[in-house]
Amino acid sequence: MIYFDNAATTKPCAEAIAAMTDALTERWANPSSVHAAGNTANALLTEARRTVLKSLGIRRETEGRILFTGSGTEADNLALLGTVCAKNRPVRGDNRGRILITEGEHAAIENTAARLEADGFEICRIPTTGGELDFDYIEAHAQGVILISVMLVNNETGALYDVKRAFDTVRRFSPDAVTHTDAVQGFMKIRFTPASLGADLVSISGHKIGGPKGIGALYVSEPIVRAKKLIPTVTGGGQEGGYRSGTENVPGIAGFAAACRTSADSFADRCTAIASLRARLTEKLAEIPEIRMNIPKASADHILSVTMPGIRSETVLNDLSAKGICISAGSACSAHAAKKTSRALTAFGLSPEEADTTVRISLSHENTAEEIDALAAALADAAARLARKR
């Protein structure tokens, strides 16, 4: 198998597997239990929290907190719903506040925002034509904003958004606005810190960086904690500082922390490897006339969007899968939903027809030049052969 669907999930690294095995076999007690075994599990939890904070460039725990969640999706939901509920605004009614998101957000943000929109909040969706934020739109809608959520890297186009400028623009007009970024696709791919982005809240996920599935985290800045601008959406026993109740997934957290440590230690080498692979792939695809690459002005190297006019994306996926090559047609999180044209791609500027003939290639530092060559050859063959059949 040749795997180019790393934006959907990554192969768990050996360090994460070892850490999870240790947590499952040696430190399996409930970390809330007040006995020796529970204390051992709690110590692992505490160390993991420090590791994840450090991977975000935070050296002092007084600067912010890590709240472990069940996924990046849950972290996004906590960021939006927890912020809105903290405003002490009734959930139903008119003029409950303005929220800014981008036009092509991940479903975890878009669907949560749509729910809030139905409940009376004003949702303003920032245009992202060509993979760039529309700052005229942001400035025109920056008054009365209670929350702005802008993803760092678009999960379908790879567009790298100027999150800092967006947050700074809104805060000029709405200084009390809470700022959130879904950094799931940017974490350990782009060098950043919450402070460098001006972000109060940052969502990340374990399985995008060589960790296990079923574990994510929300970074919360200390000023947000002190001002009580975030409240829990899952209540119960008060774990995670009262922000996310439920017995902690210690094995998942241990694996997540190990993946963070491993990724951070080899960050520069990984980025160099992926950039080299991308350059090789784009050079080869540029030679195929039936293929068009959708490349934003600023982008993360690990995601490449490719349109093959006249050939449905599912047809291309099935053709390559039969050859043992895995790519995708977009977000894996939407694969089982009712078939809809991708908002991310139409927001980028593609027509619905073009969006339905677009595939996503997402790279890993573990891919090889030979795999890139095999992928390019398979796409060239598919473009020539399938185009004749349409």
VOZAVEX-176141 format. One record per residue (C-alpha): x, y, z; residue in one letter. Coordinates in steps of 0.02 Angstrom, whole numbers, plus 32768, in hexadecimal, padded with zeros to 4 digits. Example, Ala and Ser with C-alpha at 12.3 -4.5 7.8 and 13.67 -1.06 7.14 Angstrom:
BEGIN
82677F1F8186a82AC7FCB8165s
***
This chain:
BEGIN
800080008000m803980B07FD5i7FE5812B804By7FC581E1801Ef7F3182068091d7F8F824C8126n7F1882DF813Ba7E93825E8167a7F0081FF81E2t7FB681D081F9t800A812C8223k8028812282E0p80E081388306c814280B58368a8157812C83FBe809B8147840Aa8079808C8403i80FB806B848Ba80B480F484FBa800380B384E6m80398001850At808E803985AAd7FF3809A85E0a7F81800685BBl7FEC7F838611t804A7FDE869Be7FEF808186C2r7F3A805486A1w7EEB80948743a7E6F8123874An7ED581C4875Cp7E51820B87D0s7E67817D884Es7EC481B388ECv7F34811B8900h7FE080EE88C0a7FA580A5881Aa7F34813A87FAg7FC281B28825n8032815A87A7t7FB0816F871Ea7F9582248751n804F82468748a805082058695l7FBE8278866El8016830E86B8t80B582EE8657e805382D685B5a7FFD837D85CFr80A583D285E2r80E6837C8545t805483B684DAv80648467851Dl811D846584F4k80F884298444s808F84C6842El8126852E8462g80E8854E8512i816D853A8598r810A85738631r806685258663e802E85CF86A4t801D860885EEe7F8E859385C6g7F3E84E985DBr7F27844D8575i7E7B83FD8581l7E7A834D853Cf7DE1832084D4t7DA6828A8472g7DD582D783C9s7DFD8376836Dg7D4483828346t7D18838483FFe7D9F8407841Da7D4F84748396d7CA2845C83E2n7CE08489848Fl7D348525844Aa7C97856583F4l7C0C852A8467l7C7185478506g7C9685FA84D2t7BE3862084A1v7B9C85D78542c7C19863A85A8a7BCF86DB8561k7B3286BB85CBn7AC986D68531r7A298672851Ap7A4285ED8497v79A2861F843Cr796E86CA8405g79A787558391d7A4B87B5838Bn7AA8874183FEr7B51877683BBg7BBD876D8320r7C3386DC82FBi7CB186DA826Dl7CED863A8219i7D348617816Ct7CCA85DF80DAe7D26853980CDg7D3885018181e7D3E844B81B6h7C93840281DEa7CBE84058298a7CB784C4828Fi7C3B84DE8201e7BB5846A8247n7BC884AF82F8t7BBC856082B4a7B218530824Fa7AD284F082EFr7AF885968345l7AB685F382AEe7A11859782BEa7A0E85CA8376d7A1886838350g7AD186AC8341f7B10870982A8e7B8F86A0824Ai7BFD86FE81CFc7C5F868F8158r7D0286DD811Ai7D2086C2805Ep7DBF86608037t7DCF866D7F7At7E77862B7F40g7E9D85F17FF0g7EAB86A28037e7E4186F580BCl7DDB878A8083d7E17881080FBf7DA0889480B7d7D12881F80EAy7D5F88018196i7D7288BC81B7e7CC188DE817Ca7C7D885D81F6h7CF488778289a7C7A88DA82F6q7C1D887C837Dg7C7E87DA8368v7C7B876683FFi7CE086DC83ADl7D4B86C48312i7D82861682DEs7DFA8606824Bv7E4E8562821Em7F0B8569820Dl7F1A84F28178v7E8684C3810Cn7E7584068110n7E4383F88058e7EA8847C7FFCt7F3E848C8071g7F2585498075a7F86859A8102l7F1D86288145y7F6086C98193d7F0C86A6823Av7F6E872A8299k7F3987B78225r7E83877E822Da7E84877D82EAf7EDD882482F6d7E5E8872827Et7DC9883782E4v7E15886D8389r7E29891F834Br7D6C892B8344f7D3988A583C4s7DC4889E8448p7D66881F84B3d7D4F87A28425a7D8F86F28449v7E0486AE83C2t7E0C85F78392h7E6A8597830Et7E4F84E482D7d7F0684B682C4a7EE883FB82AAv7F3883FD81FCq7FBD847C8229g7FFC843082CCf80AA83E782B5m80A5841C81FEk80B484D98216i811F852A829Cr80AF8595830Bf808085BB83BEt7FD785F783FFp802886A08424a807186B08374s7FC08699832Fl7F6B870583B1g7EFD866F83DAa7EA0865A847Fd7E6C85A98451l7EC3852883E2v7E80847E83AEs7EF783EE8387i7EE68332836Bs7F508298838Cg7F33822D82F2h7F6E82B48278k802182AE82BEi804381F582D8g7FDD81E28377g7F40817B8395p7E8E81A38361k7E1181D683E5g7E7C825B8439i7E858316841Bg7EA683B18481a7E7184658495l7EF284E484CBy7EA5856D8536v7F07860B855Es7F14863E8614e7EB886E585F9p7E22868385B7i7E2886138651v7E3286A786C8r7DA687068672a7D39866A866Dk7D1C868085B2k7D0D85C48598l7C98854E85F4i7C84849185E7p7C0D8442856Dt7C23839285B6v7BFD838A8670t7C19830186EFg7CA882D78763g7D0C83748740g7DA4832C86E8q7E14839C867Ee7E04842A86FAg7D47842086EFg7D4784488635y7D2F839885F1r7CE983138664s7D04825B8649g7D8E81E4867Bt7E2882158618e7E6281A88588n7F0E818F85D4v7F528118854Ep7F18818E84C4g7F608224851Ei800681CA8538a800C819E847Fg7FE08250844Ef806A829784BCa80E9821C8476a80B9824C83C5a80CB830483F2c817882E7843Ar81B1828183A4t816B82FC8326s81B883918380a8263833E838Ad8267832082CEs81FD83B58297f827D84068222a82AD836281CEd81F7833281B3r81CE83DA8165c826583D080F2t8236832080BAa8181834E8096i81B383EC8038a822983867FCAs81A283057FA5l8124838C7F7Ar819D83E17F04a81BB833B7EABr810083187E9El80CE83C47E5Ft815983BF7DDCe811883197D9Ak806083497D9El808483EB7D42a80B5837E7CADe8008832D7CA4i7F94839D7C3Dp7EF5834A7C7Ee7F1F837B7D32i7F1184247D87r7F5B84477E32m7EFD84BD7EA6n7F8D85127EFFi7F6885A17F79p7FDD86367F87k801285F68033a7FFE853F805Cs803684B080C9a80A684398069d80518398809Ch7FAA83B78043i7F9383C77F87l7EEB83DD7F31s7EE0839A7E7Fv7E5183AE7E02t7E3A83317D73m7DB183807D09p7D2B830A7CCCg7D5A82797D3Fi7CFB82687DE2r7D6A82617E7As7D2081BC7EB5e7D50816E7E0Et7E0481A67E23v7E0981697ED8l7DCA80BD7EA8n7E4280B17E16d7ED980DB7E81l7E9D806F7F11s7E9B7FD97E9Ca7F557FFD7E81k7F7680067F3Cg7F8180C47F44i7F1881217FC5c7EE281D57FAAi7E3E822C7FD5s7DB582997F8Ea7DB983128020g7D96830C80D9s7D86825A811Ba7D0F829E81A0c7C8E82C28118s7CA2822180B6a7C0B81CC8104h7B9A82658104a7B1D8287807Ba7B7D82AE7FDCk7B95836A7FD1k7C0883D87F6Ct7C9D840C7FD6s7C8784BA8022r7D4384C88036a7D6084B07F7Cl7CD485227F40t7D0E85A57FBDa7DBB85937F70f7D6F85C07EC7g7D47851A7E74l7CA084FE7E21s7C3384717E66p7C6384097DCEe7D1C84287DEBe7D0B84027EA4a7CBC835A7E7Bd7D54832D7E10t7DD7835E7E92t7E4182EB7EFDv7EB1830C7F93r7F6282CA7FA5i7FAD82DA8052s806282B08074l80C8826A8103s818282768128h817F81B8811Ae814D81BB8062n81D8819D7FE4t820B81E47F3Ca81E0813D7EEDe813081487F34e811E81F77EEEi815181B77E43d80D481287E4Ea804981A07E7Fl806F82187DF0a807281887D73a7FCD81447DB5a7F7981EE7DA9l7FBB82097CF9a7F78815E7CC5d7ED0817F7D18a7EC1822A7CC7a7EE281E67C1Aa7E7F81457C27r7DE8817E7C8Cl7DD4821F7C2Ba7DB881BA7B8Cr7D2A815A7BE1k7CC881EE7C24r
***
